[in-house]
Amino acid sequence: MKKEEVAILIFVIVLISFLIIYRVLTNVYTKALLKAFKEDNDKFEKLIQSWIVKLIFPPYNREFMYLNYCVLHKKEKQIDKQIEKLESIRMNQDQHLAVYKTAIQYYVSINDEKKSRQIQRKLNDYIDQNKLDSNIKEAVDTELNIFFTKDLSTLPYIERKLENANDLDKVEWNFKKAVVLKANHRLEEAKECMKIVIEKTTNQTQKKAMQELLDNNLKDL
């Protein structure tokens, strides 16, 4: 075998070995991160900051995973910092949108309209600057109005979403419709929506919670 052929063979063997090691390490640390992700302790934070995780995973993947960890465990101060950190690294358009939507969903979940609107403004600016689909702005604005202003003007949008919805989407949009109707003193209509939510919900814990809401005349909705 010629010297050049030996060199190529060695290079190929080394490359294959590297790829195998990389894949094994990726699988091992992905499993470790997913396991630690569910626990509210410092194990996940130590892992995500470790040199080997930084070596294996791109910056966006690490930082977005940490953002979702903070959301799951309601670490509000870290969430604000993490959004700023993500904005400072290179992201594509889909990643930018994912960061802002994740943040908005969190602030909606804790009923913080001020911060939801702050992130909405950032999202709108990004959409305008990059000439993205303006329908994204309408969707986010409607979502916020459903949960904060509970304006009846959101109903046509909800109805459009329900037209060709699958069962999972019917759960989501009928629940949102019930929220708006209840807030506008249309209780009986809201109850009918909640009955659909209960019918289409497959998660038994969620089904029980929705039934309790309905049994209490949607008092806590």
C-alpha positions in Angstrom: 0.0 0.0 0.0 1.4 3.4 -1.0 2.2 6.0 1.6 -0.6 8.3 0.4 -3.1 5.5 0.6 -2.0 4.7 4.2 -2.4 8.3 5.2 -6.0 8.4 3.7 -6.9 5.2 5.4 -5.6 6.5 8.8 -7.6 9.7 8.3 -10.8 7.8 7.5 -10.4 5.6 10.5 -9.7 8.5 12.8 -12.7 10.4 11.3 -15.1 7.4 11.8 -13.8 6.9 15.4 -14.4 10.6 16.1 -17.9 10.5 14.7 -18.7 7.4 16.7 -17.4 8.9 20.0 -19.3 12.2 19.2 -22.6 10.3 18.7 -22.1 8.2 21.8 -21.3 11.3 23.9 -24.3 13.2 22.4 -26.7 10.4 23.3 -25.3 10.0 26.8 -25.4 13.7 27.7 -28.8 14.2 26.0 -30.3 11.5 28.3 -28.5 13.0 31.3 -29.8 16.5 30.5 -33.4 15.3 29.9 -33.3 13.5 33.2 -31.9 16.5 35.1 -34.3 18.8 33.3 -37.3 17.6 35.2 -35.6 18.1 38.6 -35.5 21.5 40.3 -31.9 21.4 41.6 -28.5 22.5 40.4 -27.7 19.3 38.6 -29.1 20.5 35.2 -27.4 23.9 35.6 -24.0 22.2 36.2 -24.4 19.9 33.3 -25.5 22.6 30.9 -22.5 24.7 31.8 -20.0 21.8 31.7 -17.2 22.0 29.1 -18.2 18.7 27.4 -21.8 19.9 26.9 -20.5 23.2 25.5 -18.3 21.1 23.2 -21.1 18.8 22.0 -24.1 21.1 21.7 -24.3 24.4 19.7 -24.8 27.6 21.7 -28.5 28.1 20.7 -29.4 24.5 21.7 -27.8 24.9 25.1 -29.2 28.3 25.9 -32.7 27.5 24.6 -32.8 24.3 26.6 -31.8 26.4 29.7 -34.6 28.9 28.9 -37.1 26.1 28.9 -35.7 24.7 32.1 -36.2 28.1 33.7 -39.8 28.3 32.4 -40.6 24.8 33.7 -39.4 25.7 37.2 -40.6 29.3 37.1 -37.2 30.9 37.6 -38.4 34.4 36.5 -35.2 36.3 37.1 -33.2 33.8 35.1 -35.8 33.9 32.3 -35.3 37.6 31.8 -31.5 37.2 31.7 -31.8 34.2 29.4 -33.8 36.0 26.8 -31.2 38.7 26.7 -28.5 36.1 26.4 -30.2 34.3 23.6 -30.7 37.6 21.8 -26.9 38.2 21.9 -26.0 34.9 20.1 -26.5 34.0 16.4 -30.0 32.6 15.7 -31.9 32.0 12.6 -35.5 33.4 12.2 -37.3 30.3 13.5 -35.0 30.2 16.6 -35.7 33.9 17.2 -39.4 33.4 17.0 -39.2 30.3 19.2 -37.5 32.3 22.0 -40.1 35.1 21.9 -43.0 32.7 21.8 -41.7 30.6 24.7 -41.3 33.8 26.8 -44.7 35.0 25.9 -46.3 31.7 26.8 -44.6 31.8 30.2 -45.7 35.3 31.1 -49.2 34.5 30.0 -49.2 31.4 32.2 -48.3 33.6 35.3 -50.8 36.3 34.2 -48.1 38.9 33.7 -49.5 41.2 31.0 -46.8 43.8 31.3 -44.0 41.4 30.5 -46.0 39.6 27.9 -46.6 42.9 26.0 -42.9 43.8 26.3 -41.9 40.6 24.6 -44.7 41.0 22.1 -43.2 44.4 21.1 -39.8 42.8 20.7 -41.4 40.1 18.5 -43.2 42.6 16.4 -40.0 44.7 15.9 -38.2 41.5 14.8 -41.0 40.6 12.4 -41.0 44.1 10.9 -37.2 44.3 10.6 -37.0 41.0 8.8 -40.2 41.4 6.8 -41.7 38.2 8.1 -45.3 37.0 7.8 -47.5 39.7 9.6 -50.0 36.9 10.4 -47.6 35.9 13.2 -48.3 39.3 14.9 -52.0 38.9 14.5 -51.8 35.4 16.1 -49.8 36.6 19.1 -51.9 39.7 19.6 -55.1 37.6 19.6 -53.6 35.1 22.0 -52.8 37.9 24.5 -56.2 39.5 24.1 -57.9 36.1 24.8 -56.2 35.8 28.1 -55.8 39.5 29.2 -58.5 41.7 27.6 -60.8 38.7 26.9 -62.3 40.7 24.1 -65.2 39.3 22.1 -63.4 40.5 18.9 -61.2 37.5 19.3 -64.1 35.1 18.6 -63.9 35.2 14.8 -60.2 34.3 15.0 -61.0 31.4 17.3 -63.8 30.2 15.0 -61.4 30.1 12.1 -59.0 28.0 14.1 -61.8 25.6 15.0 -63.0 25.1 11.4 -60.5 22.3 10.5 -59.1 21.6 13.9 -58.1 18.1 15.0 -59.2 16.8 18.5 -56.1 18.3 20.2 -56.6 21.7 18.7 -60.3 21.5 19.5 -59.4 21.2 23.2 -57.1 24.2 23.0 -59.4 26.5 21.0 -62.6 25.6 22.8 -60.9 26.3 26.1 -59.8 29.7 24.9 -63.3 30.3 23.5 -64.8 29.4 26.9 -62.4 31.9 28.6 -63.6 34.8 26.4 -67.3 33.8 26.7 -67.2 33.4 30.4 -65.5 36.8 30.9 -68.3 38.4 28.8 -71.1 36.8 30.8 -72.1 34.2 28.2 -71.9 31.4 30.7 -74.1 28.8 29.0 -72.1 29.1 25.7 -68.9 28.9 27.7 -70.2 25.7 29.4 -70.9 24.1 26.0 -67.3 24.8 24.9 -66.0 23.3 28.1 -68.1 20.1 27.5 -66.2 19.8 24.1 -62.9 20.3 25.9 -63.8 17.5 28.4 -65.0 15.2 25.6 -61.8 15.6 23.5 -59.3 15.6 26.3 -57.4 12.3 26.6 -55.3 13.2 29.6 -57.4 12.0 32.6 -55.9 14.5 35.1 -56.7 17.4 32.8 -60.2 15.9 32.1 -60.9 15.8 35.8 -59.7 19.4 36.3 -61.9 20.6 33.4 -64.9 18.7 34.8 -64.3 20.4 38.2 -64.3 23.8 36.5 -67.6 23.0 34.7 -69.2 21.6 37.9 -68.4 24.9 39.6 -69.9 27.0 36.8 -66.5 27.9 35.5 -66.0 30.0 38.6 -62.1 29.9 38.4 -61.9 30.2 34.6 
